[in-house]
Amino acid sequence: MRVDLFRMERTQCLYEDEVEYNLSESGVLPMRVDELLEGSPDPEWLRQARLKYPPSRGSETLRDRIALFYGRDATRDHVMVTNGGSEANYVVLWGLLERGDRAAIMIPNYMQGWGLARAYAGKADPFRLVERRDDGRRRWALDLDGLERSVTRRTKVILVTNPNNPTGAVLTDEEMDAVTRAARRAGAWIVADEVYRGAEVSGTTTPTFWGRHDKVLITAGLSKAFGLPGLRTGWIVGPPKTIARLCSYHDYLTLTPTYLSNYFAEIVMEPKRREAILERTRGIIRRNLPRLERWIHTHDDIFTYIPPRAGAIALVRYGLPIGSVALFDRLRRDQSVLITPGAHFGIRRYMRIGYGGVADRLKASLARIDTTLLELQRRPASRGRSAHATSSWSPSTACVFRSCSPAWIRSSHRKKSVRGSTTSKGRERGSGATRPKNGAQRFCLSSGATSRSRGSSSATSGREAASTRKTRTCSPPQVTRRS
């Protein structure tokens, strides 16, 4: 089995500890151990603890407390604890998908699900969040027509991330109902990655997909909304029979959570403590987001921005003569600042900025980005460059996704639009997504990405090509961390 290169995680693994300023992180400032143990009746337990195996599904206390976070008759039997949210996603998709199935995947997204769907099912079909104006305000909205096209009788899984990474968008009740109707029509599972649930700017917890459909699996963990990525605690919530079956897949991976992480997670998920920790997260977001937005609005001539509703992440679209991966490389190399390029989410000319860290460091890192932005604005656009790649580019002049998504994502989407027609054998026409011959993800890295494959010698294309070659030499992504 071949697995697509997980570009975002591979580049973060390579560079996040080498730069001075890491804005690729999508969580908030991690809690310290003494903060976590504050109020504990006997903190000496940590010194006396025997590092034994915990229960393979997580302790009963922990599973009881996770179930309380979802309500709607969830019990410990509906919960399995994993080592991080990434492992939860891995176990779920491994357990559900077989060769010949299809998975409908929300784009933009954390692309683990896309890669795993292509590996285990062979086919992944995108549906998209699109920029839309509702009631005078711009928001990321679910493309309902695209959802309908992507979900067919062969769809086994509909994967959503809500709140969304990288946009910070939250689905409306009507949009959640549309996903549920599509799943019922196809007899598909809804897999809802809710790892950012609890990190809302407004303070109102995002509604969960749990309880909306008989075939729902929730994945989540303590990394993002709780500010505890080092605990590597995740979980799956689903029907008891399905959870029991997925345990047999977990047996082939890490088998159990760690003893200390299980105990710490019990403390975190005690309801009063849980809400206090989530309020800490929301406080960090509410303090830092205005600082980031003031900086964004100093660049209104080149930036387009929809405020996030959840998560310490902001997705910014820019109009500069440089692709997102080339911009990522330049900021890393010249300014020692790490951002996440839009290409790593299946879109182009965007950058995701994490703002959940220390406020003074956020300010310093943004000042360094200013230096590079000024250099790019002063640089004249190359001859023959398309209009949307110049600094005068307007968001209304280019399609947000179809011109920017991986070529084989666009091909799959186009073929799905004719799914109603069949061959003489009754098989849906266009049932297979076009993928590169080498099996690797072919993200549209820059406006020169196509010309690069034809031997372009432009400077931007050359830099992106070098970055691509460097990334492809790395080992496949692991399943034990997520961003």
C-alpha positions as CSV (number, residue, x, y, z in Angstrom):
1,M,0.0,0.0,0.0
2,R,1.3,3.4,-0.9
3,V,0.5,6.5,1.2
4,D,0.5,10.0,-0.1
5,L,3.2,12.3,1.4
6,F,1.7,14.2,4.3
7,R,3.3,17.5,3.4
8,M,2.2,19.6,6.2
9,E,3.2,17.2,9.0
10,R,6.5,16.4,7.2
11,T,7.5,20.0,6.9
12,Q,6.5,20.8,10.5
13,C,8.5,17.8,11.7
14,L,11.5,19.1,9.8
15,Y,11.4,22.8,10.7
16,E,9.3,23.6,13.8
17,D,12.1,23.2,16.2
18,E,14.7,25.0,14.0
19,V,13.0,28.4,13.6
20,E,12.8,31.2,16.2
21,Y,9.1,31.8,15.7
22,N,6.6,29.0,15.1
23,L,3.3,30.3,13.8
24,S,2.4,26.9,12.3
25,E,1.1,25.6,15.6
26,S,-2.7,25.5,15.7
27,G,-3.3,25.2,19.4
28,V,-2.8,27.6,22.4
29,L,0.1,28.0,24.8
30,P,0.4,24.5,26.4
31,M,-0.3,24.2,30.1
32,R,2.4,23.4,32.6
33,V,2.3,20.3,34.8
34,D,2.0,22.4,37.9
35,E,-1.0,24.2,36.4
36,L,-2.6,20.9,35.6
37,L,-2.1,19.6,39.1
38,E,-3.3,22.8,40.8
39,G,-5.9,21.9,43.4
40,S,-5.1,18.2,43.3
41,P,-5.6,16.7,46.8
42,D,-2.3,14.8,46.7
43,P,0.1,15.9,43.9
44,E,2.7,13.5,45.4
45,W,0.9,10.7,43.5
46,L,3.1,11.6,40.5
47,R,6.3,10.6,42.4
48,Q,4.8,7.4,43.6
49,A,3.1,6.2,40.4
50,R,4.0,2.9,38.9
51,L,4.3,3.2,35.1
52,K,2.2,0.2,34.3
53,Y,-0.2,-0.5,31.3
54,P,-3.5,1.3,31.7
55,P,-6.8,-0.3,30.4
56,S,-6.5,-0.6,26.6
57,R,-9.6,1.5,26.0
58,G,-8.8,4.0,28.7
59,S,-9.9,3.9,32.3
60,E,-13.6,3.8,33.1
61,T,-13.3,7.2,34.9
62,L,-11.8,8.8,31.8
63,R,-14.3,7.3,29.5
64,D,-17.2,8.3,31.7
65,R,-15.9,11.9,31.7
66,I,-15.4,12.0,28.0
67,A,-18.9,10.7,27.4
68,L,-20.3,13.6,29.6
69,F,-18.7,16.1,27.1
70,Y,-21.1,14.8,24.4
71,G,-24.2,14.0,26.4
72,R,-27.1,12.5,24.4
73,D,-27.0,9.2,26.2
74,A,-23.2,8.7,25.5
75,T,-21.7,6.3,28.0
76,R,-18.2,4.8,28.7
77,D,-19.1,2.0,26.2
78,H,-19.3,4.6,23.4
79,V,-15.7,5.7,24.0
80,M,-12.2,4.5,23.1
81,V,-9.1,6.4,24.2
82,T,-6.2,6.7,21.7
83,N,-2.8,8.2,21.6
84,G,-3.7,11.6,20.1
85,G,-6.4,12.7,17.7
86,S,-4.4,11.6,14.7
87,E,-4.4,8.0,15.9
88,A,-8.2,8.3,16.4
89,N,-8.6,9.4,12.8
90,Y,-6.2,6.6,11.6
91,V,-8.1,3.9,13.5
92,V,-11.5,5.1,12.3
93,L,-10.6,5.3,8.6
94,W,-8.6,2.1,8.7
95,G,-11.6,0.3,10.2
96,L,-14.3,1.7,8.0
97,L,-12.7,1.9,4.5
98,E,-12.0,-1.0,2.1
99,R,-10.7,-1.0,-1.4
100,G,-13.5,0.2,-3.8
101,D,-15.2,2.4,-1.2
102,R,-15.3,6.2,-1.6
103,A,-14.9,8.9,1.0
104,A,-16.2,12.4,0.7
105,I,-13.8,14.8,2.3
106,M,-14.3,18.4,3.3
107,I,-11.7,20.8,1.7
108,P,-9.8,22.8,3.0
109,N,-8.9,20.5,5.8
110,Y,-6.2,18.8,7.7
111,M,-5.2,16.4,4.9
112,Q,-4.6,13.3,7.0
113,G,-8.1,12.1,6.1
114,W,-7.6,12.7,2.4
115,G,-4.4,10.7,2.4
116,L,-5.8,7.8,4.4
117,A,-9.0,7.6,2.3
118,R,-6.9,7.4,-0.9
119,A,-4.7,4.7,0.7
120,Y,-7.4,2.5,2.1
121,A,-10.3,3.1,-0.2
122,G,-8.4,4.3,-3.3
123,K,-10.9,7.1,-3.9
124,A,-11.5,10.5,-2.2
125,D,-14.0,13.0,-3.4
126,P,-13.8,16.7,-2.3
127,F,-16.6,18.9,-1.2
128,R,-15.8,22.4,-0.2
129,L,-16.2,25.3,2.1
130,V,-16.5,28.5,0.0
131,E,-16.4,32.2,0.8
132,R,-19.9,33.6,0.9
133,R,-21.7,36.7,2.1
134,D,-24.6,36.1,4.4
135,D,-26.6,38.9,6.0
136,G,-23.9,41.4,5.0
137,R,-21.1,39.4,6.5
138,R,-18.5,37.1,4.8
139,R,-18.2,33.6,6.1
140,W,-16.9,30.2,5.1
141,A,-20.0,28.3,4.1
142,L,-20.6,24.7,3.0
143,D,-21.1,24.3,-0.7
144,L,-24.3,22.2,-0.5
145,D,-24.4,21.4,-4.3
146,G,-20.8,20.2,-4.1
147,L,-21.7,18.0,-1.1
148,E,-24.5,16.4,-3.1
149,R,-22.3,15.7,-6.0
150,S,-19.6,14.2,-3.9
151,V,-21.8,11.7,-2.0
152,T,-23.0,8.8,-4.0
153,R,-24.2,5.3,-3.4
154,R,-20.6,4.1,-3.1
155,T,-19.7,6.7,-0.4
156,K,-18.8,4.9,2.8
157,V,-17.5,7.9,4.8
158,I,-18.3,11.6,4.9
159,L,-15.4,13.4,6.7
160,V,-15.9,16.8,8.2
161,T,-13.8,18.9,10.6
162,N,-16.0,21.1,12.7
163,P,-14.8,23.6,13.9
164,N,-12.7,23.6,10.7
165,N,-9.0,23.6,10.3
166,P,-7.6,25.9,8.7
167,T,-10.5,28.4,8.3
168,G,-11.8,28.4,11.9
169,A,-15.3,28.2,10.5
170,V,-18.2,26.5,12.3
171,L,-21.0,24.8,10.4
172,T,-24.5,26.1,10.9
173,D,-27.3,23.9,12.1
174,E,-28.7,23.9,8.5
175,E,-25.3,22.8,7.2
176,M,-25.0,20.0,9.8
177,D,-28.4,18.8,8.8
178,A,-27.4,18.8,5.1
179,V,-24.4,16.6,6.0
180,T,-26.7,14.3,8.0
181,R,-29.2,14.0,5.1
182,A,-26.5,13.2,2.6
183,A,-25.1,10.4,5.0
184,R,-28.6,8.9,5.4
185,R,-29.2,9.0,1.7
186,A,-26.0,7.1,1.0
187,G,-26.0,4.9,4.1
188,A,-22.6,6.4,4.9
189,W,-20.8,7.1,8.1
190,I,-20.2,10.7,9.3
191,V,-16.7,11.0,10.7
192,A,-16.6,14.3,12.5
193,D,-13.2,15.6,13.7
194,E,-14.1,17.9,16.5
195,V,-10.7,18.5,18.0
196,Y,-11.2,22.3,18.0
197,R,-14.6,22.1,19.8
198,G,-14.3,24.1,23.0
199,A,-12.0,26.8,21.5
200,E,-14.7,29.2,20.3
201,V,-14.1,32.9,20.2
202,S,-17.6,33.6,21.4
203,G,-17.4,31.1,24.3
204,T,-20.4,29.1,23.1
205,T,-19.4,25.5,22.6
206,T,-19.9,24.2,19.0
207,P,-22.8,21.7,18.6
208,T,-21.5,18.2,18.2
209,F,-22.5,15.8,15.4
210,W,-23.0,13.1,18.1
211,G,-26.7,12.0,18.2
212,R,-27.6,13.4,14.8
213,H,-27.3,10.1,12.9
214,D,-27.0,6.4,13.9
215,K,-23.7,6.1,12.0
216,V,-21.6,8.8,13.6
217,L,-18.0,8.6,14.8
218,I,-16.5,11.6,16.6
219,T,-12.7,12.0,16.9
220,A,-11.1,14.5,19.2
221,G,-8.5,15.0,21.9
222,L,-6.7,17.3,24.3
223,S,-4.2,18.8,21.8
224,K,-6.0,21.9,20.5
225,A,-8.9,23.2,22.5
226,F,-7.4,22.0,25.8
227,G,-3.8,23.2,25.2
228,L,-2.3,19.8,26.1
229,P,-0.7,18.4,23.0
230,G,2.1,16.7,24.9
231,L,-0.3,14.3,26.7
232,R,-1.0,12.7,23.3
233,T,-4.6,11.9,24.4
234,G,-7.3,11.4,21.8
235,W,-10.6,9.5,21.6
236,I,-13.3,8.1,19.4
237,V,-17.0,8.3,20.3
238,G,-19.3,6.0,18.5
239,P,-21.8,3.1,18.7
240,P,-20.6,0.5,21.2
241,K,-20.4,-2.3,18.7
242,T,-18.4,-0.2,16.3
243,I,-16.1,0.9,19.1
244,A,-15.5,-2.7,20.1
245,R,-14.6,-3.6,16.5
246,L,-12.2,-0.6,16.2
247,C,-10.4,-1.8,19.3
248,S,-9.1,-4.8,17.3
249,Y,-7.5,-2.3,14.9
250,H,-6.0,-0.3,17.8
251,D,-4.4,-3.6,19.0
252,Y,-2.1,-3.4,16.0
253,L,-1.0,0.1,16.7
254,T,-0.2,1.5,20.2
255,L,-2.6,-0.9,22.0
256,T,-3.2,1.4,25.0
257,P,-2.9,5.1,26.0
258,T,0.0,5.8,28.4
259,Y,-0.5,5.5,32.1
260,L,0.4,9.0,33.0
261,S,-1.6,10.5,30.1
262,N,-4.7,8.6,31.1
263,Y,-4.4,9.9,34.7
264,F,-3.8,13.5,33.6
265,A,-6.7,13.2,31.2
266,E,-9.0,12.1,34.0
267,I,-8.1,15.4,35.8
268,V,-8.7,17.5,32.7
269,M,-12.1,15.9,31.8
270,E,-13.6,16.3,35.3
271,P,-16.5,18.6,34.2
272,K,-15.7,21.7,36.3
273,R,-12.0,21.5,35.5
274,R,-12.7,20.9,31.9
275,E,-14.7,24.1,31.6
276,A,-12.0,26.0,33.5
277,I,-9.4,24.8,31.1
278,L,-11.5,25.6,28.0
279,E,-12.1,29.1,29.4
280,R,-8.3,29.5,29.7
281,T,-8.1,28.6,26.0
282,R,-10.8,31.1,25.0
283,G,-9.2,33.8,27.1
284,I,-5.9,33.3,25.1
285,I,-7.8,33.5,21.8
286,R,-9.8,36.6,22.8
287,R,-6.6,38.4,23.9
288,N,-4.4,37.5,20.9
289,L,-6.9,37.6,18.0
290,P,-7.4,41.4,18.1
291,R,-3.6,41.8,18.0
292,L,-3.4,39.6,14.9
293,E,-6.3,41.4,13.3
294,R,-4.8,44.8,13.7
295,W,-1.7,43.5,11.9
296,I,-3.8,41.9,9.1
297,H,-5.7,45.2,8.5
298,T,-2.4,47.1,8.1
299,H,-2.2,45.0,4.9
300,D,-5.7,45.4,3.6
301,D,-4.2,46.2,0.1
302,I,-3.0,42.6,-0.2
303,F,-4.9,40.5,2.4
304,T,-8.4,39.2,2.4
305,Y,-9.5,37.7,5.7
306,I,-12.6,36.1,7.3
307,P,-12.3,36.0,11.1
308,P,-12.2,32.5,12.6
309,R,-15.1,31.5,14.9
310,A,-13.0,28.9,16.7
311,G,-9.4,27.7,17.1
312,A,-6.2,29.8,17.5
313,I,-5.8,29.8,13.7
314,A,-6.4,32.5,11.1
315,L,-6.5,31.8,7.3
316,V,-5.3,34.8,5.3
317,R,-5.6,35.1,1.5
318,Y,-2.9,37.2,-0.1
319,G,-2.4,38.9,-3.5
320,L,1.4,38.7,-4.1
321,P,3.5,37.2,-6.9
322,I,4.6,34.1,-5.0
323,G,3.1,30.7,-4.3
324,S,2.2,29.7,-0.8
325,V,5.0,27.1,-0.5
326,A,7.5,29.5,-1.8
327,L,6.3,32.1,0.7
328,F,6.6,29.4,3.4
329,D,10.2,28.6,2.4
330,R,11.2,32.3,2.2
331,L,9.8,33.2,5.6
332,R,11.5,30.1,7.1
333,R,14.8,30.8,5.5
334,D,15.0,34.6,5.6
335,Q,13.0,35.4,8.8
336,S,13.1,32.2,10.8
337,V,9.3,32.2,11.0
338,L,7.2,29.2,10.2
339,I,3.7,29.6,8.9
340,T,1.5,26.9,7.1
341,P,1.0,27.4,3.4
342,G,-2.4,27.0,1.9
343,A,-1.2,24.3,-0.5
344,H,-0.9,22.0,2.5
345,F,-4.7,22.2,2.9
346,G,-5.6,21.8,-0.8
347,I,-5.8,25.5,-1.6
348,R,-3.4,28.2,-2.9
349,R,-2.4,31.8,-2.1
350,Y,-3.4,31.4,1.5
351,M,-1.3,31.2,4.7
352,R,-2.5,29.9,8.1
353,I,-1.2,31.8,11.1
354,G,-1.4,30.3,14.5
355,Y,-1.9,33.0,17.2
356,G,-2.3,31.0,20.4
357,G,1.2,31.5,21.8
358,V,2.8,34.3,23.8
359,A,1.5,37.7,22.7
360,D,4.9,39.4,22.6
361,R,6.4,36.7,20.4
362,L,3.4,36.9,18.1
363,K,4.1,40.6,17.7
364,A,7.8,40.0,16.9
365,S,7.1,37.3,14.4
366,L,4.5,39.4,12.5
367,A,7.1,42.2,12.3
368,R,9.5,39.8,10.6
369,I,6.7,38.8,8.1
370,D,6.3,42.5,7.4
371,T,9.9,42.6,6.1
372,T,9.3,39.9,3.5
373,L,5.9,41.3,2.5
374,L,7.4,44.7,1.8
375,E,10.2,43.0,-0.3
376,L,7.6,41.1,-2.3
377,Q,5.4,44.2,-2.9
378,R,8.4,46.1,-4.3
379,R,9.4,43.3,-6.6
380,P,7.8,43.7,-10.1
381,A,5.7,40.8,-11.4
382,S,7.4,38.5,-13.9
383,R,6.4,38.9,-17.6
384,G,3.6,36.7,-18.6
385,R,2.4,36.1,-15.0
386,S,-1.3,35.8,-14.7
387,A,-3.3,38.7,-13.3
388,H,-4.3,37.0,-10.1
389,A,-0.6,36.4,-9.2
390,T,0.2,40.1,-9.0
391,S,-0.1,42.5,-6.1
392,S,-3.1,44.1,-7.7
393,W,-5.0,40.8,-7.7
394,S,-8.6,41.0,-6.4
395,P,-10.2,38.0,-4.6
396,S,-13.1,38.3,-7.0
397,T,-11.0,37.6,-10.0
398,A,-10.2,33.9,-9.3
399,C,-12.0,30.9,-8.1
400,V,-11.0,30.1,-4.5
401,F,-10.6,26.3,-4.9
402,R,-10.9,25.0,-8.4
403,S,-7.9,27.0,-9.7
404,C,-5.9,26.3,-6.6
405,S,-6.6,22.7,-5.5
406,P,-4.4,19.7,-6.4
407,A,-4.8,18.8,-10.0
408,W,-6.1,15.4,-9.2
409,I,-8.6,16.8,-6.7
410,R,-10.0,19.0,-9.4
411,S,-10.1,16.1,-11.9
412,S,-12.0,14.0,-9.4
413,H,-14.5,16.8,-8.8
414,R,-15.1,17.3,-12.5
415,K,-15.7,13.6,-13.0
416,K,-18.1,13.5,-10.1
417,S,-20.3,16.1,-11.8
418,V,-21.3,13.6,-14.4
419,R,-21.9,10.7,-12.0
420,G,-25.5,10.3,-13.2
421,S,-24.3,8.7,-16.5
422,T,-23.2,5.1,-16.6
423,T,-21.3,2.8,-18.8
424,S,-22.8,-0.3,-20.5
425,K,-21.8,-2.2,-17.4
426,G,-23.7,0.0,-15.1
427,R,-20.7,1.5,-13.4
428,E,-20.7,5.2,-12.7
429,R,-18.8,7.2,-15.3
430,G,-15.9,9.1,-13.7
431,S,-15.7,6.9,-10.7
432,G,-12.0,7.1,-10.4
433,A,-10.0,10.2,-9.4
434,T,-7.0,11.0,-11.5
435,R,-3.8,10.8,-9.5
436,P,-0.2,11.5,-10.4
437,K,1.7,8.5,-11.8
438,N,4.1,8.5,-8.9
439,G,1.2,8.3,-6.4
440,A,2.4,11.4,-4.5
441,Q,0.1,14.3,-3.6
442,R,0.4,16.9,-6.3
443,F,-0.5,20.2,-4.6
444,C,-0.7,23.3,-6.8
445,L,2.2,25.0,-5.1
446,S,2.4,28.3,-7.0
447,S,1.3,30.0,-10.1
448,G,4.4,28.5,-11.7
449,A,3.7,24.9,-10.6
450,T,2.4,23.8,-13.9
451,S,5.1,25.5,-15.9
452,R,7.7,24.0,-13.6
453,S,6.7,20.5,-14.8
454,R,7.2,21.8,-18.3
455,G,10.7,23.0,-17.6
456,S,10.0,26.6,-16.5
457,S,13.1,28.4,-15.3
458,S,11.3,31.1,-13.3
459,A,12.8,31.9,-10.0
460,T,9.6,31.2,-8.1
461,S,9.1,27.9,-9.8
462,G,12.6,26.9,-9.1
463,R,12.4,27.6,-5.4
464,E,9.1,25.7,-5.1
465,A,10.6,22.8,-7.1
466,A,13.5,22.6,-4.8
467,S,11.2,22.6,-1.8
468,T,9.1,19.9,-3.4
469,R,12.1,17.7,-4.0
470,K,13.4,18.2,-0.5
471,T,10.0,17.3,1.0
472,R,9.6,14.2,-1.1
473,T,12.9,12.7,0.1
474,C,11.5,12.5,3.7
475,S,10.0,9.4,5.3
476,P,6.2,8.9,5.4
477,P,4.3,10.7,8.1
478,Q,3.7,9.1,11.5
479,V,0.2,8.9,13.1
480,T,1.1,10.2,16.5
481,R,0.9,13.9,16.1
482,R,-1.5,16.4,14.5
483,S,-1.8,20.1,13.8
